[in-house]
Amino acid sequence: MLSTERLVLRRWRPEDLGPFAEMCADPEVMRWIGNGGVRTRGECANAIAAFERAWDDRGFGLFATELQASGRFIGFVGLSIPAFLPEILPSVEIGWRLAANQWRKGLATEGARAVIDFGFGRIGLTRIVSIHQVGNGASERIMEKLGMRFERATVDPSCSRPVRVWEITRSDWEQREPRATQPTAL
Ligand SMILES: CC(C)(COP(=O)(O)OP(=O)(O)OC[C@H]1O[C@@H](n2cnc3c(N)ncnc32)[C@H](O)[C@@H]1OP(=O)(O)O)[C@@H](O)C(=O)NCCC(=O)NCCS
């Protein structure tokens, strides 16, 4: 479990299925994921089971994400293996998906910063990638804000959509700017 100023990132629970399925039935949320199709409740149940298996097998995965203040489930942020893009394997991807009524408050970036610290600091990864479809400006902006670098443009063979791959290495992360405002020497 990780916590940030406004979020709790944790393993999945059975009661996450309802709000997760609601989010994945929203065409606005799913627009830039795979072929852009929405998911059924059954597909979401299978997805949650797969997220939990990944946690058990690898020791990292997608965190169910809730608001610290209310405990409300709002989506996920976390790490996965981008098997849909074989040309960049082996690699570990950071990704995010939040309910539309939570967008544009900086929550995905806040969660992603904690996940990058987890990936490099706790899991010992040497490199993390992130992939967005061309047109998904919000995800691209998050990658920039995280200090990631553009790595390549390619096509997702599973849906033939153009994608852009970004990366951050462990040494980039070690040399990152301190986040809190530092006192300036006079
Ligand atoms: C992508 C997503 C997680 C972003 O969540 P969020 O909490 O709104 O993100 P943040 O507020 O932390 O940051 C978004 C940044 O993108 C900017 N942004 C938002 N929409 C944008 C757009 N259409 N084009 C360009 N920039 C955009 C925001 O202004 C913000 O940047 P800023 O802090 O410099 O102003 C959310 O939109 C989402 O769940 N989308 C659907 C699922 C998805 O596409 N997942 C990613 C697949 S790669």
The ligand as a Gaussian input file, in Angstrom:
#p B3LYP/6-31G(d) Opt

LIG

0 1
 C       -5.121000      10.209000     -18.418000
 C       -5.782000      10.468000     -17.074000
 C       -5.430000       9.350000     -16.094000
 C       -5.290000      11.816000     -16.533000
 O       -5.740000      11.967000     -15.207000
 P       -5.692000      13.383000     -14.456000
 O       -5.771000      13.090000     -12.999000
 O       -6.682000      14.283000     -15.070000
 O       -4.222000      13.889000     -14.836000
 P       -3.432000      15.102000     -14.149000
 O       -4.426000      16.127000     -13.710000
 O       -2.478000      14.553000     -13.149000
 O       -2.566000      15.656000     -15.370000
 C       -3.147000      15.814000     -16.646000
 C       -2.350000      16.871000     -17.388000
 O       -2.750000      16.825000     -18.770000
 C       -3.340000      18.055000     -19.137000
 N       -4.405000      17.713000     -20.057000
 C       -5.638000      17.265000     -19.777000
 N       -6.299000      17.028000     -20.918000
 C       -5.443000      17.301000     -21.930000
 C       -5.533000      17.233000     -23.341000
 N       -6.654000      16.807000     -23.945000
 N       -4.462000      17.598000     -24.074000
 C       -3.325000      18.028000     -23.487000
 N       -3.171000      18.098000     -22.124000
 C       -4.231000      17.742000     -21.384000
 C       -3.799000      18.688000     -17.852000
 O       -3.937000      20.083000     -17.986000
 C       -2.645000      18.278000     -16.931000
 O       -1.472000      19.015000     -17.192000
 P       -1.031000      20.307000     -16.284000
 O       -0.880000      19.799000     -14.877000
 O        0.231000      20.747000     -16.908000
 O       -2.164000      21.293000     -16.408000
 C       -7.310000      10.530000     -17.226000
 O       -7.611000      11.496000     -18.190000
 C       -7.900000       9.199000     -17.645000
 O       -8.175000       8.344000     -16.816000
 N       -8.120000       9.045000     -18.961000
 C       -8.759000       7.836000     -19.481000
 C       -7.884000       6.617000     -19.374000
 C       -6.578000       6.751000     -20.136000
 O       -6.532000       7.323000     -21.211000
 N       -5.519000       6.209000     -19.535000
 C       -4.200000       6.291000     -20.081000
 C       -3.945000       5.400000     -21.205000
 S       -2.278000       5.704000     -21.825000

